[in-house]
Amino acid sequence: MSLHAVQEANYRRASGGILSSWPPEHALGAVELEAFLAERRYCVLATSTRRARPQARPVAFIPFGDALWFATGASGRLKNLERTPWASVVVSEGERDQHRALVADGPLTIAAAPPEGLLHAWEGRFGTRAEWAAAWLELRPERVYSYSSA
């Protein structure tokens, strides 16, 4: 399911708090959402430590298929996700009345190797194939909300 389709489903069952914080009339449409993610190369990825504390770090990402993908080294992040394969992502830009943002969270799959075509897409986006990656992380969010002040 596309990120936009997930967002639409989430808005249909959203509570009042979500609707006031992330009003549907300010949500990015399918084309806008795709363009926004294509423009942004970095996000904040939040995982949970072994002590159940949040750990948020900036990371590179790529939208590929209906998921967000991340390359990771053999790190604390990878250990966090091996224990608790769930993540939250924030992609944002701008300030005040000129900003856009996306929040997404859900289950994360750890892959030893990327799927067909991802290395080529990653290289096109970042100029490297991320051969340093110890694992590839696939986030297929269950919850997506976006906002555009424009």
Secondary structure, DSSP 4 states (H G I P E B T S, - for coil): --HHHHHHHHHHT--HHHHHHS-GGGS--HHHHHHHHHH--EEEEEEE-TTS-EEEEEEE-EEETTEEEEEE-SSHHHHHHHHS-EEEEEEEEEETTEEEEEEEEEEEEEESSPPTTHHHHHHHHHSS--TT-SEEEEE--SEEEEEE--
